[in-house]
Amino acid sequence: MAIAHKRVCITGGAGFIGSYLVQHLVEHNEVVVYDNLYRNAIQFAGVEGHPHLTVIKGDVMDYAATRRALELDRFGLSAHVLATRDGCTAERCPAFALLNDANVIKSNLKAQVFDQYVSRYAGDWNKAAPVAEKETPVARAPESTAPAKTPLASQYDFPSAASIPPVSIMNAEPPLPKEASDVQAAQPTAEGNVSVPVPPKRPQTQAASPPAR
């Protein structure tokens, strides 16, 4: 049975199992976590800062911290439990002797804060989930009206990978044709037959003779 539209208090809610439970309840419930944050696995659950989540640092083994959390009574839950279980009123309640400051709980008993929260949100608890609106179809670009491609005439021949023989760079180059060999042999190969131009030497200036004394 799914839990929805409830106010859930989870002691140890920042532990491994508790944070997993918070992760599954926080979307459709108001969750209050009471934990000493020793492990603080809730920081990896992706729910930090969620508007439905309230984290209170404390240890249930620490009587003073637990008592202070009850005295704050943010949502009127402590006052509601005392009223329904023990029949407490703002003027008379034996549990007030266990608290250092019962003023907030007395005010919540008079104003019935918890009942106000329930009446405020009860109308939304049984509502069906809103149906997602249909997405507006995206306008598509008009199809191209370009003429269909026509095959090329047979007089054109384009080489392809299948028509080109494989070439290996590790093999020796094939010999040149006879005509190319004759032309290469007719060219002068001796460097002495080729005159290389030499740039002229830069003229050197003579030092001026010292004046006669």
Secondary structure, DSSP 8 states (H G I E B T S, - for coil): ----S-EEEEETTTSHHHHHHHHHHTTTSEEEEEE--SS-GGGGTT-TT-TTEEEEE--TT-HHHHHHHHHH-TTSHHHHHHHHHS---SS--GGGGG-S--HHHHHHHHHTHHHHHHHHHHHHHT---------------------------TT-----TTTS----TTS------HHHHHHHHHS---GGGS-------------------
